[in-house]
Amino acid sequence: MVIGIYYTYDMWSVNLRDTVLGPSLEIVSPDQTGNALPGPATTLHIPVTSITDLDIGYRVTPALKLDVGANNLFDHRPPTVPLLANGKPADGNNVNGEPYQFSPFGINGGYYYAKVTLDF
């Protein structure tokens, strides 16, 4: 579900968008098949998550606009893959502390920016 608001007042503009994603899950195992045999299968869950994007703009002149904003404003990231009793990741990879690879909102967290728009 996506909810958005775009508001302008005089030289200002605000674009706020919220995207609700999930829940998501994946079944993983040390042999990377998702089967319970020969090793334990683990279900990885990502709960319902809300991702907020915000852009605030100011029109300096009719031809020049400045914006600052963020995609994934609150820096949501997926959980990390749990370790099994033997110290290895449950998904069979060799990287400890890696994020879930199936996240619907990506693994890089927030993206923050400033931009200049020139109309001619």
PDB file as gemmi writes it, atoms N, CA and C in Angstrom:
CRYST1    1.000    1.000    1.000  90.00  90.00  90.00 P 1                      
ATOM      1  N   MET A   1       0.847  -1.164   0.000  1.00  0.00           N  
ATOM      2  CA  MET A   1       0.000   0.000   0.000  1.00  0.00           C  
ATOM      3  C   MET A   1       0.897   1.234   0.000  1.00  0.00           C  
ATOM      4  N   VAL A   2       0.564   2.214  -0.812  1.00  0.00           N  
ATOM      5  CA  VAL A   2       1.313   3.458  -0.888  1.00  0.00           C  
ATOM      6  C   VAL A   2       0.376   4.613  -0.564  1.00  0.00           C  
ATOM      7  N   ILE A   3       0.803   5.466   0.328  1.00  0.00           N  
ATOM      8  CA  ILE A   3       0.047   6.667   0.691  1.00  0.00           C  
ATOM      9  C   ILE A   3       0.960   7.856   0.423  1.00  0.00           C  
ATOM     10  N   GLY A   4       0.459   8.857  -0.255  1.00  0.00           N  
ATOM     11  CA  GLY A   4       1.298  10.005  -0.573  1.00  0.00           C  
ATOM     12  C   GLY A   4       0.570  11.325  -0.415  1.00  0.00           C  
ATOM     13  N   ILE A   5       1.348  12.344  -0.104  1.00  0.00           N  
ATOM     14  CA  ILE A   5       0.826  13.708   0.002  1.00  0.00           C  
ATOM     15  C   ILE A   5       1.825  14.618  -0.697  1.00  0.00           C  
ATOM     16  N   TYR A   6       1.321  15.441  -1.605  1.00  0.00           N  
ATOM     17  CA  TYR A   6       2.154  16.462  -2.240  1.00  0.00           C  
ATOM     18  C   TYR A   6       1.494  17.801  -1.950  1.00  0.00           C  
ATOM     19  N   TYR A   7       2.249  18.699  -1.322  1.00  0.00           N  
ATOM     20  CA  TYR A   7       1.685  19.972  -0.890  1.00  0.00           C  
ATOM     21  C   TYR A   7       2.606  21.099  -1.339  1.00  0.00           C  
ATOM     22  N   THR A   8       2.014  22.150  -1.882  1.00  0.00           N  
ATOM     23  CA  THR A   8       2.798  23.334  -2.243  1.00  0.00           C  
ATOM     24  C   THR A   8       2.193  24.554  -1.563  1.00  0.00           C  
ATOM     25  N   TYR A   9       3.060  25.459  -1.187  1.00  0.00           N  
ATOM     26  CA  TYR A   9       2.635  26.728  -0.604  1.00  0.00           C  
ATOM     27  C   TYR A   9       3.659  27.778  -0.996  1.00  0.00           C  
ATOM     28  N   ASP A  10       3.208  28.755  -1.765  1.00  0.00           N  
ATOM     29  CA  ASP A  10       4.087  29.814  -2.224  1.00  0.00           C  
ATOM     30  C   ASP A  10       5.270  29.188  -2.975  1.00  0.00           C  
ATOM     31  N   MET A  11       6.476  29.349  -2.479  1.00  0.00           N  
ATOM     32  CA  MET A  11       7.669  28.825  -3.151  1.00  0.00           C  
ATOM     33  C   MET A  11       8.089  27.450  -2.623  1.00  0.00           C  
ATOM     34  N   TRP A  12       7.373  26.906  -1.650  1.00  0.00           N  
ATOM     35  CA  TRP A  12       7.731  25.643  -1.009  1.00  0.00           C  
ATOM     36  C   TRP A  12       6.935  24.474  -1.563  1.00  0.00           C  
ATOM     37  N   SER A  13       7.533  23.294  -1.558  1.00  0.00           N  
ATOM     38  CA  SER A  13       6.821  22.064  -1.900  1.00  0.00           C  
ATOM     39  C   SER A  13       7.289  20.951  -0.961  1.00  0.00           C  
ATOM     40  N   VAL A  14       6.363  20.091  -0.603  1.00  0.00           N  
ATOM     41  CA  VAL A  14       6.668  18.938   0.238  1.00  0.00           C  
ATOM     42  C   VAL A  14       6.016  17.720  -0.395  1.00  0.00           C  
ATOM     43  N   ASN A  15       6.813  16.680  -0.604  1.00  0.00           N  
ATOM     44  CA  ASN A  15       6.301  15.422  -1.138  1.00  0.00           C  
ATOM     45  C   ASN A  15       6.613  14.336  -0.114  1.00  0.00           C  
ATOM     46  N   LEU A  16       5.583  13.783   0.499  1.00  0.00           N  
ATOM     47  CA  LEU A  16       5.726  12.745   1.518  1.00  0.00           C  
ATOM     48  C   LEU A  16       5.037  11.491   1.006  1.00  0.00           C  
ATOM     49  N   ARG A  17       5.765  10.377   1.021  1.00  0.00           N  
ATOM     50  CA  ARG A  17       5.211   9.116   0.537  1.00  0.00           C  
ATOM     51  C   ARG A  17       5.560   8.020   1.537  1.00  0.00           C  
ATOM     52  N   ASP A  18       4.600   7.188   1.863  1.00  0.00           N  
ATOM     53  CA  ASP A  18       4.826   6.082   2.781  1.00  0.00           C  
ATOM     54  C   ASP A  18       4.372   4.799   2.092  1.00  0.00           C  
ATOM     55  N   THR A  19       5.265   3.817   2.051  1.00  0.00           N  
ATOM     56  CA  THR A  19       4.979   2.538   1.421  1.00  0.00           C  
ATOM     57  C   THR A  19       4.996   1.453   2.492  1.00  0.00           C  
ATOM     58  N   VAL A  20       3.899   0.728   2.614  1.00  0.00           N  
ATOM     59  CA  VAL A  20       3.807  -0.350   3.600  1.00  0.00           C  
ATOM     60  C   VAL A  20       4.061  -1.672   2.876  1.00  0.00           C  
ATOM     61  N   LEU A  21       5.066  -2.421   3.341  1.00  0.00           N  
ATOM     62  CA  LEU A  21       5.505  -3.660   2.699  1.00  0.00           C  
ATOM     63  C   LEU A  21       5.457  -4.827   3.678  1.00  0.00           C  
ATOM     64  N   GLY A  22       5.226  -6.008   3.158  1.00  0.00           N  
ATOM     65  CA  GLY A  22       5.365  -7.215   3.966  1.00  0.00           C  
ATOM     66  C   GLY A  22       4.041  -7.792   4.366  1.00  0.00           C  
ATOM     67  N   PRO A  23       4.069  -8.761   5.234  1.00  0.00           N  
ATOM     68  CA  PRO A  23       5.256  -9.447   5.740  1.00  0.00           C  
ATOM     69  C   PRO A  23       5.867 -10.352   4.674  1.00  0.00           C  
ATOM     70  N   SER A  24       7.142 -10.699   4.875  1.00  0.00           N  
ATOM     71  CA  SER A  24       7.861 -11.551   3.934  1.00  0.00           C  
ATOM     72  C   SER A  24       8.563 -12.661   4.708  1.00  0.00           C  
ATOM     73  N   LEU A  25       8.755 -13.802   4.046  1.00  0.00           N  
ATOM     74  CA  LEU A  25       9.509 -14.877   4.686  1.00  0.00           C  
ATOM     75  C   LEU A  25      10.219 -15.713   3.638  1.00  0.00           C  
ATOM     76  N   GLU A  26      11.256 -16.406   4.111  1.00  0.00           N  
ATOM     77  CA  GLU A  26      12.008 -17.334   3.263  1.00  0.00           C  
ATOM     78  C   GLU A  26      12.474 -18.475   4.154  1.00  0.00           C  
ATOM     79  N   ILE A  27      12.427 -19.685   3.622  1.00  0.00           N  
ATOM     80  CA  ILE A  27      12.938 -20.840   4.342  1.00  0.00           C  
ATOM     81  C   ILE A  27      14.329 -21.137   3.801  1.00  0.00           C  
ATOM     82  N   VAL A  28      15.320 -21.186   4.699  1.00  0.00           N  
ATOM     83  CA  VAL A  28      16.706 -21.411   4.303  1.00  0.00           C  
ATOM     84  C   VAL A  28      17.261 -22.607   5.062  1.00  0.00           C  
ATOM     85  N   SER A  29      18.344 -23.171   4.531  1.00  0.00           N  
ATOM     86  CA  SER A  29      19.032 -24.271   5.209  1.00  0.00           C  
ATOM     87  C   SER A  29      20.522 -24.178   4.887  1.00  0.00           C  
ATOM     88  N   PRO A  30      21.354 -24.841   5.689  1.00  0.00           N  
ATOM     89  CA  PRO A  30      22.804 -24.767   5.458  1.00  0.00           C  
ATOM     90  C   PRO A  30      23.242 -25.256   4.083  1.00  0.00           C  
ATOM     91  N   ASP A  31      22.481 -26.190   3.473  1.00  0.00           N  
ATOM     92  CA  ASP A  31      22.867 -26.665   2.139  1.00  0.00           C  
ATOM     93  C   ASP A  31      22.260 -25.807   1.030  1.00  0.00           C  
ATOM     94  N   GLN A  32      21.611 -24.719   1.389  1.00  0.00           N  
ATOM     95  CA  GLN A  32      21.040 -23.710   0.484  1.00  0.00           C  
ATOM     96  C   GLN A  32      19.877 -24.228  -0.359  1.00  0.00           C  
ATOM     97  N   THR A  33      19.211 -25.314   0.081  1.00  0.00           N  
ATOM     98  CA  THR A  33      18.055 -25.829  -0.650  1.00  0.00           C  
ATOM     99  C   THR A  33      16.742 -25.422  -0.008  1.00  0.00           C  
ATOM    100  N   GLY A  34      16.771 -25.061   1.304  1.00  0.00           N  
ATOM    101  CA  GLY A  34      15.549 -24.779   2.040  1.00  0.00           C  
ATOM    102  C   GLY A  34      14.916 -26.025   2.609  1.00  0.00           C  
ATOM    103  N   ASN A  35      15.530 -27.193   2.371  1.00  0.00           N  
ATOM    104  CA  ASN A  35      15.009 -28.456   2.906  1.00  0.00           C  
ATOM    105  C   ASN A  35      15.479 -28.660   4.338  1.00  0.00           C  
ATOM    106  N   ALA A  36      14.674 -29.333   5.138  1.00  0.00           N  
ATOM    107  CA  ALA A  36      15.036 -29.607   6.524  1.00  0.00           C  
ATOM    108  C   ALA A  36      16.140 -30.663   6.628  1.00  0.00           C  
ATOM    109  N   LEU A  37      16.269 -31.516   5.626  1.00  0.00           N  
ATOM    110  CA  LEU A  37      17.316 -32.543   5.640  1.00  0.00           C  
ATOM    111  C   LEU A  37      18.305 -32.263   4.537  1.00  0.00           C  
ATOM    112  N   PRO A  38      19.581 -32.340   4.720  1.00  0.00           N  
ATOM    113  CA  PRO A  38      20.293 -32.979   5.822  1.00  0.00           C  
ATOM    114  C   PRO A  38      20.514 -32.065   7.031  1.00  0.00           C  
ATOM    115  N   GLY A  39      20.203 -30.785   6.928  1.00  0.00           N  
ATOM    116  CA  GLY A  39      20.428 -29.888   8.061  1.00  0.00           C  
ATOM    117  C   GLY A  39      19.140 -29.209   8.457  1.00  0.00           C  
ATOM    118  N   PRO A  40      19.173 -28.424   9.535  1.00  0.00           N  
ATOM    119  CA  PRO A  40      17.937 -27.768   9.997  1.00  0.00           C  
ATOM    120  C   PRO A  40      17.515 -26.638   9.054  1.00  0.00           C  
ATOM    121  N   ALA A  41      16.235 -26.596   8.773  1.00  0.00           N  
ATOM    122  CA  ALA A  41      15.694 -25.473   7.990  1.00  0.00           C  
ATOM    123  C   ALA A  41      15.309 -24.365   8.965  1.00  0.00           C  
ATOM    124  N   THR A  42      15.512 -23.131   8.543  1.00  0.00           N  
ATOM    125  CA  THR A  42      15.199 -21.968   9.367  1.00  0.00           C  
ATOM    126  C   THR A  42      14.291 -21.050   8.561  1.00  0.00           C  
ATOM    127  N   THR A  43      13.236 -20.558   9.167  1.00  0.00           N  
ATOM    128  CA  THR A  43      12.347 -19.603   8.506  1.00  0.00           C  
ATOM    129  C   THR A  43      12.763 -18.197   8.921  1.00  0.00           C  
ATOM    130  N   LEU A  44      13.108 -17.389   7.931  1.00  0.00           N  
ATOM    131  CA  LEU A  44      13.492 -16.000   8.163  1.00  0.00           C  
ATOM    132  C   LEU A  44      12.278 -15.117   7.907  1.00  0.00           C  
ATOM    133  N   HIS A  45      11.946 -14.255   8.846  1.00  0.00           N  
ATOM    134  CA  HIS A  45      10.753 -13.404   8.754  1.00  0.00           C  
ATOM    135  C   HIS A  45      11.152 -11.931   8.698  1.00  0.00           C  
ATOM    136  N   ILE A  46      10.481 -11.181   7.843  1.00  0.00           N  
ATOM    137  CA  ILE A  46      10.539  -9.723   7.873  1.00  0.00           C  
ATOM    138  C   ILE A  46       9.110  -9.262   8.136  1.00  0.00           C  
ATOM    139  N   PRO A  47       8.879  -8.548   9.242  1.00  0.00           N  
ATOM    140  CA  PRO A  47       7.513  -8.128   9.558  1.00  0.00           C  
ATOM    141  C   PRO A  47       7.037  -7.019   8.616  1.00  0.00           C  
ATOM    142  N   VAL A  48       5.785  -6.654   8.752  1.00  0.00           N  
ATOM    143  CA  VAL A  48       5.249  -5.517   8.001  1.00  0.00           C  
ATOM    144  C   VAL A  48       6.127  -4.303   8.322  1.00  0.00           C  
ATOM    145  N   THR A  49       6.563  -3.610   7.276  1.00  0.00           N  
ATOM    146  CA  THR A  49       7.472  -2.476   7.443  1.00  0.00           C  
ATOM    147  C   THR A  49       6.962  -1.293   6.635  1.00  0.00           C  
ATOM    148  N   SER A  50       7.078  -0.120   7.216  1.00  0.00           N  
ATOM    149  CA  SER A  50       6.682   1.110   6.550  1.00  0.00           C  
ATOM    150  C   SER A  50       7.937   1.881   6.148  1.00  0.00           C  
ATOM    151  N   ILE A  51       8.052   2.177   4.854  1.00  0.00           N  
ATOM    152  CA  ILE A  51       9.197   2.924   4.325  1.00  0.00           C  
ATOM    153  C   ILE A  51       8.712   4.319   3.946  1.00  0.00           C  
ATOM    154  N   THR A  52       9.338   5.346   4.518  1.00  0.00           N  
ATOM    155  CA  THR A  52       8.925   6.731   4.312  1.00  0.00           C  
ATOM    156  C   THR A  52       9.933   7.459   3.432  1.00  0.00           C  
ATOM    157  N   ASP A  53       9.439   8.131   2.398  1.00  0.00           N  
ATOM    158  CA  ASP A  53      10.251   8.990   1.528  1.00  0.00           C  
ATOM    159  C   ASP A  53       9.764  10.420   1.697  1.00  0.00           C  
ATOM    160  N   LEU A  54      10.690  11.364   1.727  1.00  0.00           N  
ATOM    161  CA  LEU A  54      10.350  12.771   1.934  1.00  0.00           C  
ATOM    162  C   LEU A  54      11.218  13.645   1.049  1.00  0.00           C  
ATOM    163  N   ASP A  55      10.594  14.619   0.393  1.00  0.00           N  
ATOM    164  CA  ASP A  55      11.314  15.604  -0.419  1.00  0.00           C  
ATOM    165  C   ASP A  55      10.751  16.984  -0.092  1.00  0.00           C  
ATOM    166  N   ILE A  56      11.635  17.911   0.269  1.00  0.00           N  
ATOM    167  CA  ILE A  56      11.236  19.293   0.554  1.00  0.00           C  
ATOM    168  C   ILE A  56      11.961  20.191  -0.440  1.00  0.00           C  
ATOM    169  N   GLY A  57      11.189  21.017  -1.158  1.00  0.00           N  
ATOM    170  CA  GLY A  57      11.768  21.865  -2.187  1.00  0.00           C  
ATOM    171  C   GLY A  57      11.446  23.334  -1.970  1.00  0.00           C  
ATOM    172  N   TYR A  58      12.328  24.175  -2.466  1.00  0.00           N  
ATOM    173  CA  TYR A  58      12.124  25.625  -2.416  1.00  0.00           C  
ATOM    174  C   TYR A  58      12.510  26.202  -3.770  1.00  0.00           C  
ATOM    175  N   ARG A  59      11.566  26.932  -4.388  1.00  0.00           N  
ATOM    176  CA  ARG A  59      11.825  27.555  -5.695  1.00  0.00           C  
ATOM    177  C   ARG A  59      12.422  28.932  -5.444  1.00  0.00           C  
ATOM    178  N   VAL A  60      13.726  29.064  -5.692  1.00  0.00           N  
ATOM    179  CA  VAL A  60      14.459  30.309  -5.459  1.00  0.00           C  
ATOM    180  C   VAL A  60      14.044  31.363  -6.480  1.00  0.00           C  
ATOM    181  N   THR A  61      13.982  30.969  -7.726  1.00  0.00           N  
ATOM    182  CA  THR A  61      13.526  31.825  -8.822  1.00  0.00           C  
ATOM    183  C   THR A  61      12.602  30.966  -9.687  1.00  0.00           C  
ATOM    184  N   PRO A  62      11.920  31.559 -10.667  1.00  0.00           N  
ATOM    185  CA  PRO A  62      11.091  30.727 -11.541  1.00  0.00           C  
ATOM    186  C   PRO A  62      11.875  29.622 -12.265  1.00  0.00           C  
ATOM    187  N   ALA A  63      13.185  29.799 -12.404  1.00  0.00           N  
ATOM    188  CA  ALA A  63      13.991  28.810 -13.124  1.00  0.00           C  
ATOM    189  C   ALA A  63      14.857  27.936 -12.219  1.00  0.00           C  
ATOM    190  N   LEU A  64      14.964  28.259 -10.934  1.00  0.00           N  
ATOM    191  CA  LEU A  64      15.877  27.541 -10.048  1.00  0.00           C  
ATOM    192  C   LEU A  64      15.134  26.992  -8.825  1.00  0.00           C  
ATOM    193  N   LYS A  65      15.277  25.672  -8.613  1.00  0.00           N  
ATOM    194  CA  LYS A  65      14.635  25.028  -7.464  1.00  0.00           C  
ATOM    195  C   LYS A  65      15.669  24.193  -6.721  1.00  0.00           C  
ATOM    196  N   LEU A  66      15.636  24.262  -5.379  1.00  0.00           N  
ATOM    197  CA  LEU A  66      16.511  23.470  -4.522  1.00  0.00           C  
ATOM    198  C   LEU A  66      15.664  22.466  -3.749  1.00  0.00           C  
ATOM    199  N   ASP A  67      16.154  21.234  -3.648  1.00  0.00           N  
ATOM    200  CA  ASP A  67      15.444  20.179  -2.921  1.00  0.00           C  
ATOM    201  C   ASP A  67      16.409  19.452  -1.993  1.00  0.00           C  
ATOM    202  N   VAL A  68      15.899  19.019  -0.850  1.00  0.00           N  
ATOM    203  CA  VAL A  68      16.587  18.059   0.006  1.00  0.00           C  
ATOM    204  C   VAL A  68      15.586  16.959   0.299  1.00  0.00           C  
ATOM    205  N   GLY A  69      16.088  15.749   0.461  1.00  0.00           N  
ATOM    206  CA  GLY A  69      15.142  14.671   0.688  1.00  0.00           C  
ATOM    207  C   GLY A  69      15.803  13.386   1.103  1.00  0.00           C  
ATOM    208  N   ALA A  70      14.959  12.385   1.269  1.00  0.00           N  
ATOM    209  CA  ALA A  70      15.415  11.067   1.688  1.00  0.00           C  
ATOM    210  C   ALA A  70      14.494   9.993   1.125  1.00  0.00           C  
ATOM    211  N   ASN A  71      15.093   8.916   0.657  1.00  0.00           N  
ATOM    212  CA  ASN A  71      14.378   7.687   0.365  1.00  0.00           C  
ATOM    213  C   ASN A  71      14.704   6.748   1.521  1.00  0.00           C  
ATOM    214  N   ASN A  72      13.694   6.154   2.129  1.00  0.00           N  
ATOM    215  CA  ASN A  72      13.855   5.342   3.331  1.00  0.00           C  
ATOM    216  C   ASN A  72      14.396   6.232   4.458  1.00  0.00           C  
ATOM    217  N   LEU A  73      13.642   7.257   4.767  1.00  0.00           N  
ATOM    218  CA  LEU A  73      14.020   8.296   5.730  1.00  0.00           C  
ATOM    219  C   LEU A  73      14.502   7.744   7.064  1.00  0.00           C  
ATOM    220  N   PHE A  74      13.857   6.720   7.581  1.00  0.00           N  
ATOM    221  CA  PHE A  74      14.179   6.198   8.908  1.00  0.00           C  
ATOM    222  C   PHE A  74      15.174   5.037   8.858  1.00  0.00           C  
ATOM    223  N   ASP A  75      15.829   4.843   7.704  1.00  0.00           N  
ATOM    224  CA  ASP A  75      16.944   3.905   7.542  1.00  0.00           C  
ATOM    225  C   ASP A  75      16.580   2.471   7.942  1.00  0.00           C  
ATOM    226  N   HIS A  76      15.419   1.984   7.480  1.00  0.00           N  
ATOM    227  CA  HIS A  76      15.044   0.596   7.764  1.00  0.00           C  
ATOM    228  C   HIS A  76      15.943  -0.347   6.981  1.00  0.00           C  
ATOM    229  N   ARG A  77      16.399  -1.385   7.658  1.00  0.00           N  
ATOM    230  CA  ARG A  77      17.210  -2.426   7.036  1.00  0.00           C  
ATOM    231  C   ARG A  77      16.665  -3.779   7.458  1.00  0.00           C  
ATOM    232  N   PRO A  78      16.849  -4.800   6.619  1.00  0.00           N  
ATOM    233  CA  PRO A  78      16.371  -6.126   7.016  1.00  0.00           C  
ATOM    234  C   PRO A  78      17.229  -6.678   8.158  1.00  0.00           C  
ATOM    235  N   PRO A  79      16.685  -7.645   8.916  1.00  0.00           N  
ATOM    236  CA  PRO A  79      17.485  -8.281   9.969  1.00  0.00           C  
ATOM    237  C   PRO A  79      18.669  -9.038   9.369  1.00  0.00           C  
ATOM    238  N   THR A  80      19.584  -9.458  10.213  1.00  0.00           N  
ATOM    239  CA  THR A  80      20.720 -10.255   9.746  1.00  0.00           C  
ATOM    240  C   THR A  80      20.407 -11.742   9.900  1.00  0.00           C  
ATOM    241  N   VAL A  81      21.023 -12.551   9.060  1.00  0.00           N  
ATOM    242  CA  VAL A  81      20.807 -13.999   9.069  1.00  0.00           C  
ATOM    243  C   VAL A  81      21.335 -14.561  10.391  1.00  0.00           C  
ATOM    244  N   PRO A  82      20.513 -15.350  11.097  1.00  0.00           N  
ATOM    245  CA  PRO A  82      20.963 -15.903  12.378  1.00  0.00           C  
ATOM    246  C   PRO A  82      22.040 -16.976  12.185  1.00  0.00           C  
ATOM    247  N   LEU A  83      22.777 -17.216  13.261  1.00  0.00           N  
ATOM    248  CA  LEU A  83      23.801 -18.258  13.254  1.00  0.00           C  
ATOM    249  C   LEU A  83      23.236 -19.530  13.873  1.00  0.00           C  
ATOM    250  N   LEU A  84      23.678 -20.670  13.353  1.00  0.00           N  
ATOM    251  CA  LEU A  84      23.311 -21.960  13.931  1.00  0.00           C  
ATOM    252  C   LEU A  84      24.221 -22.262  15.116  1.00  0.00           C  
ATOM    253  N   ALA A  85      23.964 -23.362  15.796  1.00  0.00           N  
ATOM    254  CA  ALA A  85      24.762 -23.746  16.967  1.00  0.00           C  
ATOM    255  C   ALA A  85      26.236 -23.933  16.616  1.00  0.00           C  
ATOM    256  N   ASN A  86      26.537 -24.303  15.362  1.00  0.00           N  
ATOM    257  CA  ASN A  86      27.925 -24.505  14.958  1.00  0.00           C  
ATOM    258  C   ASN A  86      28.611 -23.191  14.563  1.00  0.00           C  
ATOM    259  N   GLY A  87      27.901 -22.058  14.685  1.00  0.00           N  
ATOM    260  CA  GLY A  87      28.492 -20.756  14.383  1.00  0.00           C  
ATOM    261  C   GLY A  87      28.407 -20.342  12.932  1.00  0.00           C  
ATOM    262  N   LYS A  88      27.789 -21.157  12.086  1.00  0.00           N  
ATOM    263  CA  LYS A  88      27.663 -20.831  10.664  1.00  0.00           C  
ATOM    264  C   LYS A  88      26.297 -20.212  10.407  1.00  0.00           C  
ATOM    265  N   PRO A  89      26.194 -19.333   9.397  1.00  0.00           N  
ATOM    266  CA  PRO A  89      24.900 -18.726   9.068  1.00  0.00           C  
ATOM    267  C   PRO A  89      23.874 -19.771   8.643  1.00  0.00           C  
ATOM    268  N   ALA A  90      22.625 -19.555   9.001  1.00  0.00           N  
ATOM    269  CA  ALA A  90      21.544 -20.502   8.724  1.00  0.00           C  
ATOM    270  C   ALA A  90      21.264 -20.674   7.232  1.00  0.00           C  
ATOM    271  N   ASP A  91      21.664 -19.700   6.407  1.00  0.00           N  
ATOM    272  CA  ASP A  91      21.364 -19.798   4.969  1.00  0.00           C  
ATOM    273  C   ASP A  91      22.469 -20.484   4.169  1.00  0.00           C  
ATOM    274  N   GLY A  92      23.516 -20.978   4.827  1.00  0.00           N  
ATOM    275  CA  GLY A  92      24.572 -21.702   4.129  1.00  0.00           C  
ATOM    276  C   GLY A  92      25.648 -20.831   3.529  1.00  0.00           C  
ATOM    277  N   ASN A  93      25.502 -19.522   3.579  1.00  0.00           N  
ATOM    278  CA  ASN A  93      26.560 -18.638   3.090  1.00  0.00           C  
ATOM    279  C   ASN A  93      27.693 -18.591   4.106  1.00  0.00           C  
ATOM    280  N   ASN A  94      28.790 -18.010   3.742  1.00  0.00           N  
ATOM    281  CA  ASN A  94      29.943 -17.931   4.628  1.00  0.00           C  
ATOM    282  C   ASN A  94      30.156 -16.524   5.166  1.00  0.00           C  
ATOM    283  N   VAL A  95      29.110 -15.715   5.203  1.00  0.00           N  
ATOM    284  CA  VAL A  95      29.233 -14.328   5.647  1.00  0.00           C  
ATOM    285  C   VAL A  95      28.413 -14.151   6.925  1.00  0.00           C  
ATOM    286  N   ASN A  96      29.100 -13.902   8.031  1.00  0.00           N  
ATOM    287  CA  ASN A  96      28.394 -13.638   9.282  1.00  0.00           C  
ATOM    288  C   ASN A  96      27.873 -12.214   9.285  1.00  0.00           C  
ATOM    289  N   GLY A  97      26.655 -12.033   9.784  1.00  0.00           N  
ATOM    290  CA  GLY A  97      26.090 -10.698   9.908  1.00  0.00           C  
ATOM    291  C   GLY A  97      25.517 -10.119   8.629  1.00  0.00           C  
ATOM    292  N   GLU A  98      25.352 -10.936   7.577  1.00  0.00           N  
ATOM    293  CA  GLU A  98      24.775 -10.410   6.340  1.00  0.00           C  
ATOM    294  C   GLU A  98      23.269 -10.233   6.499  1.00  0.00           C  
ATOM    295  N   PRO A  99      22.684  -9.241   5.818  1.00  0.00           N  
ATOM    296  CA  PRO A  99      21.234  -9.048   5.892  1.00  0.00           C  
ATOM    297  C   PRO A  99      20.507 -10.103   5.069  1.00  0.00           C  
ATOM    298  N   TYR A 100      19.218 -10.277   5.389  1.00  0.00           N  
ATOM    299  CA  TYR A 100      18.388 -11.161   4.567  1.00  0.00           C  
ATOM    300  C   TYR A 100      18.456 -10.672   3.129  1.00  0.00           C  
ATOM    301  N   GLN A 101      18.599 -11.599   2.192  1.00  0.00           N  
ATOM    302  CA  GLN A 101      18.740 -11.242   0.783  1.00  0.00           C  
ATOM    303  C   GLN A 101      17.415 -11.074   0.062  1.00  0.00           C  
ATOM    304  N   PHE A 102      16.295 -11.345   0.725  1.00  0.00           N  
ATOM    305  CA  PHE A 102      14.995 -11.280   0.058  1.00  0.00           C  
ATOM    306  C   PHE A 102      14.178 -10.070   0.499  1.00  0.00           C  
ATOM    307  N   SER A 103      14.790  -9.108   1.110  1.00  0.00           N  
ATOM    308  CA  SER A 103      14.068  -7.956   1.654  1.00  0.00           C  
ATOM    309  C   SER A 103      13.337  -7.176   0.568  1.00  0.00           C  
ATOM    310  N   PRO A 104      12.058  -6.845   0.784  1.00  0.00           N  
ATOM    311  CA  PRO A 104      11.319  -6.087  -0.229  1.00  0.00           C  
ATOM    312  C   PRO A 104      11.740  -4.622  -0.305  1.00  0.00           C  
ATOM    313  N   PHE A 105      12.520  -4.135   0.666  1.00  0.00           N  
ATOM    314  CA  PHE A 105      12.928  -2.732   0.648  1.00  0.00           C  
ATOM    315  C   PHE A 105      14.434  -2.555   0.525  1.00  0.00           C  
ATOM    316  N   GLY A 106      15.151  -3.563   0.112  1.00  0.00           N  
ATOM    317  CA  GLY A 106      16.582  -3.444  -0.121  1.00  0.00           C  
ATOM    318  C   GLY A 106      17.392  -3.567   1.160  1.00  0.00           C  
ATOM    319  N   ILE A 107      18.709  -3.671   0.999  1.00  0.00           N  
ATOM    320  CA  ILE A 107      19.577  -3.910   2.144  1.00  0.00           C  
ATOM    321  C   ILE A 107      20.446  -2.710   2.489  1.00  0.00           C  
ATOM    322  N   ASN A 108      20.370  -1.627   1.734  1.00  0.00           N  
ATOM    323  CA  ASN A 108      21.292  -0.514   1.923  1.00  0.00           C  
ATOM    324  C   ASN A 108      20.807   0.574   2.866  1.00  0.00           C  
ATOM    325  N   GLY A 109      19.586   0.497   3.349  1.00  0.00           N  
ATOM    326  CA  GLY A 109      19.096   1.507   4.281  1.00  0.00           C  
ATOM    327  C   GLY A 109      18.727   2.803   3.583  1.00  0.00           C  
ATOM    328  N   GLY A 110      18.835   3.912   4.319  1.00  0.00           N  
ATOM    329  CA  GLY A 110      18.401   5.209   3.821  1.00  0.00           C  
ATOM    330  C   GLY A 110      19.324   5.800   2.770  1.00  0.00           C  
ATOM    331  N   TYR A 111      18.742   6.636   1.917  1.00  0.00           N  
ATOM    332  CA  TYR A 111      19.464   7.377   0.884  1.00  0.00           C  
ATOM    333  C   TYR A 111      19.042   8.832   1.027  1.00  0.00           C  
ATOM    334  N   TYR A 112      20.006   9.707   1.259  1.00  0.00           N  
ATOM    335  CA  TYR A 112      19.722  11.119   1.524  1.00  0.00           C  
ATOM    336  C   TYR A 112      20.384  11.961   0.430  1.00  0.00           C  
ATOM    337  N   TYR A 113      19.711  13.033   0.025  1.00  0.00           N  
ATOM    338  CA  TYR A 113      20.215  13.784  -1.119  1.00  0.00           C  
ATOM    339  C   TYR A 113      19.852  15.264  -1.039  1.00  0.00           C  
ATOM    340  N   ALA A 114      20.552  16.008  -1.853  1.00  0.00           N  
ATOM    341  CA  ALA A 114      20.211  17.419  -2.153  1.00  0.00           C  
ATOM    342  C   ALA A 114      20.303  17.536  -3.670  1.00  0.00           C  
ATOM    343  N   LYS A 115      19.405  18.343  -4.258  1.00  0.00           N  
ATOM    344  CA  LYS A 115      19.476  18.502  -5.712  1.00  0.00           C  
ATOM    345  C   LYS A 115      19.110  19.925  -6.101  1.00  0.00           C  
ATOM    346  N   VAL A 116      19.631  20.302  -7.228  1.00  0.00           N  
ATOM    347  CA  VAL A 116      19.370  21.616  -7.825  1.00  0.00           C  
ATOM    348  C   VAL A 116      18.727  21.362  -9.178  1.00  0.00           C  
ATOM    349  N   THR A 117      17.584  22.016  -9.431  1.00  0.00           N  
ATOM    350  CA  THR A 117      16.899  21.894 -10.705  1.00  0.00           C  
ATOM    351  C   THR A 117      16.908  23.252 -11.395  1.00  0.00           C  
ATOM    352  N   LEU A 118      17.370  23.272 -12.630  1.00  0.00           N  
ATOM    353  CA  LEU A 118      17.420  24.498 -13.420  1.00  0.00           C  
ATOM    354  C   LEU A 118      16.549  24.306 -14.647  1.00  0.00           C  
ATOM    355  N   ASP A 119      15.503  25.107 -14.764  1.00  0.00           N  
ATOM    356  CA  ASP A 119      14.606  25.053 -15.928  1.00  0.00           C  
ATOM    357  C   ASP A 119      15.033  26.136 -16.912  1.00  0.00           C  
ATOM    358  N   PHE A 120      15.155  25.753 -18.169  1.00  0.00           N  
ATOM    359  CA  PHE A 120      15.483  26.750 -19.198  1.00  0.00           C  
ATOM    360  C   PHE A 120      14.781  26.432 -20.492  1.00  0.00           C  
TER     361      PHE A 120                                                      
END                                                                             
